[in-house]
Amino acid sequence: MRDQPAIAAQIWHHDTPSGPKGRFRGSLPRMQGIWNFSKNKKAAKDLVLHLLQKEQQDKLILASKGFDIPLIKAFNKHPIWAEAEPPRGTQYNYPVQGDEFLMMGGYPAPIGIAAQIYTQSLVPNTVAKVTQEGKSINDAIKWAVGELGGYLRG
């Protein structure tokens, strides 16, 4: 939106295609937390609770123009989704509005492996092996299997 507004005006979000087991959308679940060794846990917890209140979340959602949202269903109906532009309404399906199931990238792997699949960008790097490096799909899959083996040994 900032650097290429003409291209941004042509981008829309939509539900993912449905497969035999339903609609699945990758998400990046994250939340604030307090370290065990924090010196002022009470103040830290108070700050987190303050930031999670609707009034503060509304400000954060508006400031990010709808791109950084909490994974809390109550915010899925925030007006930003109908108002964000260009073009107006392009963000409506950014949060799940239909029957999609939110999942972490790497699902259904165990959470520790799924987290590595996501953080190490295994899926996009596998695609890049084919599209950018010219490897065959089978070779890219073999590479990804090797990477997964490293995560399991890790």
N, C-alpha and C positions, 0 to 999 in steps of 0.2 A: 504494500500500500504506500509505503514511504518512497521507495526507489523506483517503482514501476507502476504508477497508478493506472495506466491504460491496461496493463495485464491484470492487475488486481480486479479491475472492473469486470473481467471475464471469468473470474474464479467463483465457483459455487460449491457449497458443501451439500452432500446428499447422503442418505442412508447407504450402508454397504449392501452389496448384493446378497441375496438370501441363498444359502446352501442347504443341503439335506438336513443339517442339524440346526439351522437358524441363521441369524445375522450376528456377526461378531465384529466388534470394533476394538482395536488396540487403544489403550489409554496409558497414561503415565500417572499412576496414583502416587501422590506425595502429600506429606503433611508436616507441619512443624512439630518439633519435639524438644524435650528438655534433657540434656545430658545428666547422667547420674551424679557426676562430680560438680555440677553447677553450684556456684556459691550462693545464689539467691533464687532458689527454685520457686518460691512463692511468687516473686515478681515476674519471673519468666512464665509461669503458668497463667498468671493474671494477664500478661501481654498476649499470649496465645488465645486465651478465651476472648479477650477484647477484639483481636483481629478476626476471629471467627463469627462475630456478631454480624447480623444482616446489614446494618448501616455501614460498617467498614468493608464488608465484602462487596456491597454495591459500589462503593467508591473504587475499589481495586478492579472490579469488572469493567467499570466505565473507563478507568485510566488505561487499561490494557485493550480497550475497544473490543472486548469480548474474547480475546485470545488466551487469556490465562484464567481459567475458571476452577473453582473447587469442585470436586466430584461429589457434590451434595445435590440430590434431586431437586430440592427446593429452589435452587438457582437456575434450573433448566428453563423456567418460564420467565426469566429476567427479560425486561423489554429490549435490552441491547441486541438480542438475537433477531428481532424484527426491524430494528433501527440501524444497525451497523451497515456501512457501505464502504466502497462502491461495489456493486449496485445495492440499493436498499433491499434488505431481506436476505442477502447472500449468506449471512451467518446463521440463519434459522436452524439448520440441521447440524450446526457445530456441536452443540450438546445433543445427547441422545434424546430424540423426540418420539421415536417409534418403538419397535420391538427389538432393537439391537441389544446385545449382551456386551457390556464393557469387560474387557479382559486386558491383562498385561501382555505386552509383546512377548512372545515365547510360550504362551499358553498352548497346550496343557502341561508343559514341563513343570517339574517341581519349582517352587518359587525362587530358590537360589540359582538354578540354571536359567530359568526364564529371565531373571534380572540380568544375568550375564549376556543372554541372547540380545536383550534390549540395549544394554549399555555398551556392548561391543559392536553394535550395529550389524549383527550377523546376517539378518535378512537383506537389508539394502546392500551390504557388501557382497553377498552371494549374487544378487541381481547385477551388481556392477561387474562381477567377474565375467558375466555373459555379455552385457551391453557395452562395457567400456574396454575390457581386456580381450574380448573375442573368444573366450573359452566356451566349450560346449556346455549345455545344461548339465549333462552327466558329470563333467569335470568340476563344474561349480558346486554341484551337490556333494561330490567326493571331498572337495575342499571344506565345505561347511560341516560335513560329518567329522572331519579331522579336527576342526575348531571345537565342535561339541565334545569330542573326546578329551581335549585339553581342559574344557570347563569341568568335566566329570573328575579328571585327575586333580584339578586345581586346588 
